């Protein structure tokens, strides 16, 4: 997936908008942001991160600095689009509820 494809998908989610630093729900709740051209930081529930990694081990990672946070890295250069979309959808659902 490319950053433009991420943007196109996120724009279909109700209440999401793009800001210079990433995509947000209600303008303040982070859904995802690019940390570099091929790495997307996605805010997902901690309980669902392992399931994403188990299903797509090459698509996602959790660096030590993110272990205690509701975040996962999606590697756009090797992640299937369905995997990235699922992570983004989880982030959107999380941020809409909080």
TORVOMAR-207233 format. One record per residue (C-alpha): residue number from 1; x, y, z. Coordinates in pm, 1 decimal, always signed. Example, Ala and Ser with C-alpha at 12.3 -4.5 7.8 and 13.67 -1.06 7.14 Angstrom:
<pts>
+-----+----------+----------+----------+
|   n |     east |    north |       up |
+-----+----------+----------+----------+
|   1 |  +1230.0 |   -450.0 |   +780.0 |
|   2 |  +1367.0 |   -106.0 |   +714.0 |
+-----+----------+----------+----------+
</pts>
This chain:
<pts>
+-----+----------+----------+----------+
|   n |     east |    north |       up |
+-----+----------+----------+----------+
|   1 |     +0.0 |     +0.0 |     +0.0 |
|   2 |   +118.5 |   +350.6 |    -70.5 |
|   3 |    +58.9 |   +654.3 |   +149.7 |
|   4 |   -189.1 |   +778.8 |   -112.0 |
|   5 |   -380.8 |   +450.2 |    -89.6 |
|   6 |   -381.4 |   +479.3 |   +290.7 |
|   7 |   -519.7 |   +831.8 |   +256.1 |
|   8 |   -790.2 |   +715.8 |    +14.4 |
|   9 |   -897.4 |   +436.6 |   +250.9 |
|  10 |   -892.3 |   +647.8 |   +568.0 |
|  11 |  -1099.8 |   +916.7 |   +398.3 |
|  12 |  -1383.0 |   +662.5 |   +362.1 |
|  13 |  -1408.1 |   +619.4 |   +739.8 |
|  14 |  -1669.5 |   +837.8 |   +906.4 |
|  15 |  -1521.7 |  +1129.1 |  +1094.7 |
|  16 |  -1162.2 |  +1078.2 |   +978.7 |
|  17 |   -955.2 |  +1360.1 |   +840.9 |
|  18 |   -596.4 |  +1414.6 |   +744.4 |
|  19 |   -371.3 |  +1662.2 |   +916.8 |
|  20 |     -5.0 |  +1729.0 |   +841.7 |
|  21 |   +102.8 |  +1475.5 |  +1108.8 |
|  22 |   -143.3 |  +1193.9 |  +1029.2 |
|  23 |   -505.0 |  +1082.6 |  +1017.4 |
|  24 |   -741.9 |  +1156.5 |  +1303.2 |
|  25 |  -1098.6 |  +1099.1 |  +1420.1 |
|  26 |  -1275.8 |  +1410.4 |  +1546.3 |
|  27 |   -960.8 |  +1610.9 |  +1463.3 |
|  28 |   -776.6 |  +1506.9 |  +1781.8 |
|  29 |   -774.7 |  +1127.0 |  +1811.0 |
|  30 |   -488.6 |   +964.0 |  +1625.3 |
|  31 |   -572.6 |   +677.4 |  +1391.3 |
|  32 |   -245.0 |   +652.7 |  +1199.2 |
|  33 |    +58.2 |   +850.2 |  +1089.7 |
|  34 |   +353.3 |   +791.8 |   +864.3 |
|  35 |   +685.6 |   +772.0 |  +1044.0 |
|  36 |   +866.8 |   +735.7 |   +711.6 |
|  37 |   +751.6 |   +667.1 |   +353.0 |
|  38 |   +702.9 |   +293.5 |   +417.8 |
|  39 |   +615.1 |   +274.6 |   +789.1 |
|  40 |   +269.9 |   +356.8 |   +916.9 |
|  41 |   +217.3 |   +388.2 |  +1291.4 |
|  42 |   -135.6 |   +269.3 |  +1370.2 |
|  43 |   -312.8 |   +303.4 |  +1702.9 |
|  44 |   -478.3 |    -33.3 |  +1771.2 |
|  45 |   -602.9 |   -196.7 |  +2090.4 |
|  46 |   -320.7 |   -379.4 |  +2267.7 |
|  47 |   -535.1 |   -693.6 |  +2290.4 |
|  48 |   -564.6 |   -708.4 |  +1909.9 |
|  49 |   -202.2 |   -637.3 |  +1816.7 |
|  50 |    -87.3 |   -996.3 |  +1863.3 |
|  51 |   -367.3 |  -1124.4 |  +1641.7 |
|  52 |   -257.1 |   -889.0 |  +1363.6 |
|  53 |   +103.4 |  -1002.6 |  +1396.5 |
|  54 |     +6.1 |  -1370.6 |  +1412.0 |
|  55 |   -200.3 |  -1335.4 |  +1095.9 |
|  56 |    +49.3 |  -1117.8 |   +905.9 |
|  57 |   +395.4 |  -1156.5 |  +1068.6 |
|  58 |   +579.7 |   -976.1 |   +788.3 |
|  59 |   +334.4 |   -686.7 |   +774.8 |
|  60 |   +349.2 |   -561.2 |  +1134.1 |
|  61 |   +589.9 |   -508.5 |  +1419.0 |
|  62 |   +604.3 |   -370.2 |  +1770.0 |
|  63 |   +936.0 |   -203.8 |  +1848.1 |
|  64 |  +1026.3 |   -199.4 |  +2219.2 |
|  65 |   +935.0 |   +169.3 |  +2248.4 |
|  66 |   +574.2 |    +83.7 |  +2153.1 |
|  67 |   +519.1 |   -223.9 |  +2368.9 |
|  68 |   +329.5 |    -36.6 |  +2640.9 |
|  69 |   +120.6 |   +167.4 |  +2395.4 |
|  70 |   -183.7 |   +106.6 |  +2177.1 |
|  71 |    +33.7 |   +120.2 |  +1866.2 |
|  72 |   +175.0 |   -105.3 |  +1598.9 |
|  73 |   +392.0 |    -42.0 |  +1294.6 |
|  74 |   +260.7 |   -144.6 |   +954.2 |
|  75 |   +529.0 |   -192.2 |   +689.1 |
|  76 |   +362.7 |    -59.6 |   +375.2 |
|  77 |   +626.5 |   -194.2 |   +139.7 |
|  78 |   +542.6 |   -554.6 |   +232.4 |
|  79 |   +203.0 |   -553.2 |   +405.1 |
|  80 |   -101.4 |   -670.4 |   +210.4 |
|  81 |   -356.9 |   -394.9 |   +168.0 |
|  82 |   -615.6 |   -601.1 |   +359.2 |
|  83 |   -383.4 |   -618.8 |   +660.8 |
|  84 |   -323.5 |   -244.3 |   +668.9 |
|  85 |   -692.8 |   -171.6 |   +622.3 |
|  86 |   -783.8 |   -403.3 |   +908.7 |
|  87 |   -536.8 |   -230.7 |  +1141.1 |
|  88 |   -665.6 |   +112.4 |  +1039.4 |
|  89 |  -1024.7 |     +0.9 |  +1088.4 |
|  90 |   -939.6 |   -124.3 |  +1439.3 |
|  91 |   -776.3 |   +210.4 |  +1518.0 |
|  92 |  -1078.9 |   +398.9 |  +1388.4 |
|  93 |  -1313.4 |   +188.3 |  +1601.5 |
|  94 |  -1094.1 |   +237.2 |  +1908.8 |
|  95 |  -1075.0 |   +612.2 |  +1868.4 |
|  96 |  -1447.3 |   +654.1 |  +1805.6 |
|  97 |  -1531.0 |   +475.1 |  +2133.2 |
|  98 |  -1289.3 |   +645.2 |  +2371.5 |
+-----+----------+----------+----------+
</pts>
